[in-house]
Amino acid sequence: VNALFKRLRNKLTETIGRRLRRGATYAVEKVQEIPDRIEGHTLYLVGLTKPWSAALLCPCGCGEVIHISLLENDAPSWRLDLTEANSPSLAPSIWRKEGCQSHFFLRSGRIVWFRAKDAAGRAKE
Ligand SMILES: [Zn+2]
């Protein structure tokens, strides 16, 4: 009975740990097509062998779905890198030109917001 309890406890700790990590970083989900309802903190990759398209919920919370192309010959297109733990990075940054105007990077599964003053500083140099 004790061993069973220990196993259950370990399993629970593992599940909670995974949820916490998933909350903080983006997970990758390979799909055949973008589902109607998409989850936050998830980068959907279309194309089961080599992904050619990706989608994610806008991280600002506006509820818009951002679709991007991963095809080299498309303009614009993004390059996807995955770490060993499947944390996605996208280059260049994503900049919504309509709606919320969000501008951010996805780096190793984390959203890094683009700060306008960085660009202003560079422009003045
Ligand atoms: Zn937004």
Residues whose N, C-alpha, C, O or C-beta is under 5 A from the ligand:
A	BS01	ZN	C58 C60 G61 C62 C100 S102
